[in-house]
Amino acid sequence: MEENTEEGQTQKGCSECCLKCLSGIPYASLIATILLYAGVALFCGCGHEALSGTVTIMQTYFDVVRSPVDALDVFTMIDIFKYVIYGVAAAFFVYGILLMVEGFFTTGAIRDLYGDFKITTCGRCVSAWFIMLTYIFMLAWLGVTAFTSLPVFMYFNIWNTCQNITLVESSNVCFDLRQYGIVSIGEEKKLCTASENFIKMCESNELDLTFHLFVCALAGAGAAVIAMVVAVSILIHNHVILTSKNTGRYCTRF
């Protein structure tokens, strides 16, 4: 009888411990971090491959040649964007970890596990600094989203023309890279619907794949913006709670 009582108390103690651990998870910060990682991974992976596809399309169908000297041409800019993508992936991997750490340390259930404490002036400053950093990242991702929509618009026009090529057979529609600032004004690099290269490009997989990769990159940037909005809302909420309720236990669950 006593053994059954001890087993029941042990099971009760384990279940209470598990529930206490689960209640200490900052679910809102966890969702924001997962959404951030998914958005950044989608943007970086698809964006990198879309840039590589763009190089292939310009060299194969638009006859754009890489400059032999160290000039700032479109290919050099694409290489720079690729290195920027590498930096963004590494930076936001670290930032996602910091976001989760911030969420754990500002969750009231975690404070209950490790004992009550009063937030210090340094802690409030760090929290405010993290809010400012997240807000800057949110504005940066808004700019990235707007910038990513430009190649999506350009590729959509070309892709849509390929899908309706029978309707434009009577009129010779041309796509001039100078209109998009890809090449200088002195270079005439255009592709017309009546040309053989345009037909080959429409029949190839490069155009369709590159267009949809840019669409996925745009979706990833949008997901990162949503994650930043959620994160800055969580941080502001927790900062207000911690500064106004800096004495005693207060559970934020964020």
C-alpha positions in Angstrom: 0.0 0.0 0.0 2.8 2.3 0.9 4.7 1.4 -2.3 1.6 2.4 -4.4 1.4 5.7 -2.6 5.1 6.4 -3.2 4.7 5.6 -6.9 1.7 7.9 -7.2 3.6 10.7 -5.5 6.6 10.1 -7.9 4.3 10.1 -11.0 2.6 13.3 -9.7 6.0 14.9 -9.1 7.2 14.0 -12.6 4.0 15.3 -14.2 4.2 18.5 -12.2 7.8 19.0 -13.2 7.0 18.4 -16.9 4.1 20.9 -16.8 6.3 23.4 -15.0 9.0 23.0 -17.7 6.4 23.3 -20.5 4.9 26.4 -18.9 8.3 28.0 -19.0 8.7 27.9 -22.8 8.2 31.3 -24.4 5.8 30.1 -27.1 5.4 33.5 -28.8 9.2 33.9 -29.0 9.5 30.3 -30.3 6.9 31.0 -33.1 8.7 34.2 -34.0 12.1 32.4 -34.1 10.8 29.5 -36.2 9.1 31.9 -38.7 12.3 34.0 -38.8 14.4 31.0 -39.6 12.0 29.7 -42.2 11.8 33.1 -43.9 15.5 33.7 -43.9 16.2 30.2 -45.1 13.7 30.6 -47.9 15.0 34.0 -48.9 18.7 33.1 -48.8 18.4 29.7 -50.5 16.0 30.6 -53.2 17.5 34.1 -53.7 21.0 32.6 -54.2 19.8 30.1 -56.8 17.7 32.7 -58.5 20.7 34.9 -58.9 22.7 32.0 -60.4 19.8 31.4 -62.8 19.8 35.1 -63.8 23.5 34.9 -64.7 22.8 31.9 -67.0 19.8 33.6 -68.7 21.7 36.8 -69.4 24.8 35.1 -70.7 22.8 32.5 -72.8 19.9 34.4 -74.2 20.7 38.2 -73.8 24.3 37.7 -74.8 25.6 39.8 -71.9 29.3 39.2 -71.4 31.2 39.5 -68.1 33.6 42.4 -68.2 37.2 41.3 -68.5 38.4 44.1 -66.1 37.4 44.6 -62.5 34.5 46.8 -63.4 31.3 47.1 -61.5 29.0 45.4 -63.9 25.8 43.4 -63.3 27.8 40.1 -62.7 29.9 41.8 -60.1 26.8 43.1 -58.4 25.3 39.6 -58.4 28.4 38.2 -56.8 28.2 40.9 -54.1 24.5 40.1 -53.5 25.5 36.4 -53.0 28.0 37.4 -50.4 25.4 39.6 -48.7 23.1 36.5 -48.6 25.8 34.5 -46.9 26.2 37.3 -44.3 22.4 37.6 -43.7 22.1 33.8 -43.2 24.8 33.8 -40.6 23.7 37.0 -38.8 20.1 36.0 -38.4 21.0 32.5 -37.3 22.8 34.2 -34.3 19.9 36.7 -33.9 17.3 33.9 -33.7 19.3 32.4 -30.8 19.4 35.7 -29.0 15.7 36.2 -29.6 15.0 32.8 -27.9 17.4 33.6 -25.0 15.6 36.9 -24.5 12.3 35.2 -24.5 13.3 32.6 -22.0 14.8 35.1 -19.6 11.8 37.4 -19.7 9.3 34.7 -19.1 7.8 34.7 -15.6 7.5 31.0 -15.5 11.3 30.7 -15.8 11.7 33.3 -13.0 9.5 31.0 -10.9 11.9 28.1 -11.5 15.0 30.0 -10.5 13.6 32.2 -7.9 12.3 35.8 -7.7 14.5 38.7 -8.8 14.3 42.4 -9.5 15.2 43.6 -12.9 18.2 46.0 -12.9 18.8 49.2 -14.8 21.3 47.3 -17.0 18.7 44.7 -17.8 16.2 47.3 -18.8 18.8 49.0 -21.0 19.6 45.7 -22.7 15.9 45.0 -23.3 15.4 48.5 -24.8 18.5 48.0 -27.0 17.2 44.7 -28.3 13.8 46.3 -29.1 15.6 49.0 -31.1 17.7 46.4 -32.9 14.7 44.3 -33.8 12.8 47.4 -35.1 15.8 48.3 -37.3 15.8 44.7 -38.6 12.1 45.0 -39.4 12.6 48.1 -41.4 15.6 46.5 -43.2 13.5 43.5 -44.1 10.8 45.8 -45.5 13.4 47.3 -47.8 14.6 43.8 -48.8 11.0 42.8 -49.6 10.5 45.9 -51.7 13.8 45.3 -53.5 13.1 41.6 -54.1 9.8 42.6 -55.8 11.7 44.3 -58.7 13.1 41.1 -60.2 9.8 39.3 -59.6 8.1 42.1 -61.6 10.6 41.8 -64.4 10.5 38.1 -64.6 6.7 38.1 -64.5 6.5 40.2 -67.6 8.9 37.9 -69.5 7.2 34.8 -68.2 3.7 36.0 -68.9 4.8 36.9 -72.5 6.1 33.4 -72.9 2.9 32.0 -71.7 0.9 34.0 -74.3 3.5 33.9 -77.1 0.8 33.1 -79.6 -1.0 36.4 -78.9 2.2 38.5 -79.5 3.3 36.7 -82.7 1.8 39.5 -84.8 3.6 42.3 -82.9 7.4 42.2 -82.1 7.7 42.9 -78.4 11.2 43.5 -77.1 12.7 43.4 -73.6 15.5 45.8 -73.3 17.8 45.4 -70.3 18.6 49.1 -70.3 15.1 49.7 -69.1 15.9 47.9 -65.8 19.3 49.4 -65.4 21.0 46.1 -65.8 23.4 47.3 -68.5 24.6 50.8 -69.4 22.8 53.1 -71.8 25.5 52.5 -74.5 24.9 48.8 -74.6 22.0 47.5 -76.6 21.0 44.2 -75.0 17.4 43.4 -75.9 15.5 40.3 -76.7 12.5 40.3 -79.0 9.7 37.8 -79.2 10.4 37.2 -82.9 14.0 36.1 -82.2 15.1 32.6 -81.9 16.8 33.2 -78.5 13.4 34.3 -77.1 11.7 31.1 -78.2 14.5 29.0 -76.8 14.3 30.8 -73.5 10.6 30.2 -73.3 11.1 26.5 -74.0 13.9 26.1 -71.5 13.5 25.5 -67.7 15.8 28.3 -66.6 13.2 31.1 -67.0 10.3 29.2 -65.2 12.6 28.0 -62.4 14.3 31.4 -61.9 11.0 33.2 -61.8 9.5 30.9 -59.2 12.7 31.0 -57.1 12.4 34.8 -57.0 8.8 34.4 -55.9 9.8 32.1 -53.1 12.5 34.5 -52.1 9.9 37.3 -51.9 7.7 35.1 -49.8 10.6 34.4 -47.5 11.4 38.1 -47.1 7.7 38.7 -46.3 7.8 35.9 -43.7 10.9 37.5 -42.1 9.0 40.9 -41.9 6.1 39.2 -40.1 8.5 37.5 -37.8 10.1 40.9 -37.0 6.7 42.4 -36.3 5.8 39.6 -33.9 9.3 39.8 -32.3 9.2 43.5 -31.7 5.6 43.2 -30.3 6.8 40.5 -27.9 9.8 42.5 -26.8 7.9 45.7 -26.2 5.2 43.8 -24.2 7.9 42.1 -22.0 9.8 45.3 -21.6 6.7 47.2 -20.3 5.9 44.3 -18.0 9.4 44.1 -16.6 9.8 47.8 -16.0 6.3 48.3 -14.5 6.3 45.1 -12.4 9.9 45.0 -11.4 9.1 43.8 -7.9 7.5 40.4 -7.2 6.7 37.6 -9.5 4.8 38.3 -12.7 4.3 35.8 -15.5 4.3 37.1 -19.0 4.3 33.8 -20.9 6.2 35.5 -23.7 
